Amino acid sequence: MIKIGIVLGSTRPGRRGDQVARWVHERTAGRADAEFEVIDLLDHPLPPLAEPPMANPGRFPDEHAERWAEAVGACDGFVFVTPEYNHSVSGTLKTALDHLHAEWAGKAAGFVSYGSAGGVRAVEQLRLVCGALQLADVSPQVTLPLATEFENFAVFKPGEHQLTALDTLLDHVVAWSTALAPLRNGDAEADIRAQIDRIIEGLRAKDLEVLKRVYAPDVVSFDVEPPLQHVGLDAKLANWAKVFTFFEKVDYEIRDLTLDVSADVAVGHGFGRVSGTLHDGTVTDGMWVRATFCFRKVGGAWMIVHDQASVPLDMATGRGVTDLEP
Ligand SMILES: Cc1cc2nc3c(=O)[nH]c(=O)nc-3n(C[C@H](O)[C@H](O)[C@H](O)COP(=O)(O)O)c2cc1C
């Protein structure tokens, strides 16, 4: 089922926005066509933008940015609940939008705005920003002037007709988010196979920078040699760096790779073999290991979050069996 994030775009103390976001969320309760979640920017205190998100897809300058990417990446579409500040959106919402790129693309966006003049100008600006992010904006919107929809300009008391407008908006966001699914998913299997090819490319070139683009920062690797686990990107790369110290020339082969791919998680298994020429000139075919890969889509890129390489154990001797062929 698709997921729609209701992004609450105001973080001001005493904000009216929380009442509006709650109203939107409550209205979604009876719907079976999508799940809905409020994403409150107060829960995502993002620092000023440090680097353009397109520069390093899947890499984030800090933990807040990473959590924000996860929250947005998990959604298929959005309802932006936006105030109007000086004819535009809040600075907080703009910063949150600018922090990401791939996570917004190919999704749908609808708008519920409020303010002295109903927030229509903020929405017009938001539509332009969405265009730049490849977020498809739907036409129906909900406009909530403080004078008519808020008692004493403070307590949100929307007219009945606003529910009809909200339902229409939600219908469109769900329909567009659903229709855009093929665009979002692309050819995931081809993208994952390209990542596996990148491992081969990185090993042949003995280039840790290439390998770095394959593994998630929090990868947990059960590699064939001790320790029991290699936790984190640095540990994984250190293990590959160790391989480079043995080999003058190194190669890597994968056979029988099978992948099972869903929206943002994929698993794969096959047989892998590191071979090459040692520093003393010895040519070695290496050994075949059983390889398991678990990928997660992070920031639009498929990254390995877990892998395992193993050989069968000979129970009688307690030794690994290293001479099996796939
Ligand atoms: C700095 C500032 C600028 C505002 N500018 C506008 C404006 O240009 N047009 C408008 O209709 N309302 C404007 N308002 C009124 C807000 O839209 C209204 O206060 C709204 O409740 C703000 O959202 P919030 O309470 O969730 O922060 C402005 C409010 C603030 C604080």
The ligand as a MOL file (V3000), in Angstrom:
LIG
                    3D

  0  0  0     0  0            999 V3000
M  V30 BEGIN CTAB
M  V30 COUNTS 31 33 0 0 0
M  V30 BEGIN ATOM
M  V30 1 C 6.3760 36.4390 9.7220 0
M  V30 2 C 4.9640 36.2590 9.2910 0
M  V30 3 C 4.5650 36.6870 8.0450 0
M  V30 4 C 3.2600 36.4710 7.6280 0
M  V30 5 N 2.9300 36.8260 6.3690 0
M  V30 6 C 1.6960 36.5220 5.8950 0
M  V30 7 C 1.3740 36.7640 4.5330 0
M  V30 8 O 2.1670 37.2370 3.7690 0
M  V30 9 N 0.1510 36.4190 4.1010 0
M  V30 10 C -0.7660 35.8390 4.9330 0
M  V30 11 O -1.8590 35.5300 4.4640 0
M  V30 12 N -0.4830 35.6070 6.2360 0
M  V30 13 C 0.7220 35.9410 6.7270 0
M  V30 14 N 1.0390 35.6900 8.0260 0
M  V30 15 C 0.0180 35.0950 8.9050 0
M  V30 16 C 0.2700 33.6140 9.0270 0
M  V30 17 O -0.0500 32.9390 7.8530 0
M  V30 18 C -0.4990 33.0480 10.1780 0
M  V30 19 O -0.0170 33.6760 11.3320 0
M  V30 20 C -0.3630 31.5700 10.3210 0
M  V30 21 O -1.0750 31.1270 11.4330 0
M  V30 22 C 1.0960 31.1560 10.4630 0
M  V30 23 O 1.1970 29.7770 10.6170 0
M  V30 24 P 1.6040 29.1110 12.0080 0
M  V30 25 O 0.6860 29.6800 13.0530 0
M  V30 26 O 1.3780 27.6420 11.8400 0
M  V30 27 O 3.0300 29.4730 12.2470 0
M  V30 28 C 2.3330 35.8960 8.4800 0
M  V30 29 C 2.7310 35.4980 9.7670 0
M  V30 30 C 4.0320 35.6570 10.1570 0
M  V30 31 C 4.4600 35.1850 11.5250 0
M  V30 END ATOM
M  V30 BEGIN BOND
M  V30 1 1 1 2
M  V30 2 1 2 3
M  V30 3 2 2 30
M  V30 4 2 3 4
M  V30 5 1 4 5
M  V30 6 1 4 28
M  V30 7 2 5 6
M  V30 8 1 6 7
M  V30 9 1 6 13
M  V30 10 2 7 8
M  V30 11 1 7 9
M  V30 12 1 9 10
M  V30 13 2 10 11
M  V30 14 1 10 12
M  V30 15 2 12 13
M  V30 16 1 13 14
M  V30 17 1 14 15
M  V30 18 1 14 28
M  V30 19 1 15 16
M  V30 20 1 16 17
M  V30 21 1 16 18
M  V30 22 1 18 19
M  V30 23 1 18 20
M  V30 24 1 20 21
M  V30 25 1 20 22
M  V30 26 1 22 23
M  V30 27 1 23 24
M  V30 28 2 24 25
M  V30 29 1 24 26
M  V30 30 1 24 27
M  V30 31 2 28 29
M  V30 32 1 29 30
M  V30 33 1 30 31
M  V30 END BOND
M  V30 END CTAB
M  END
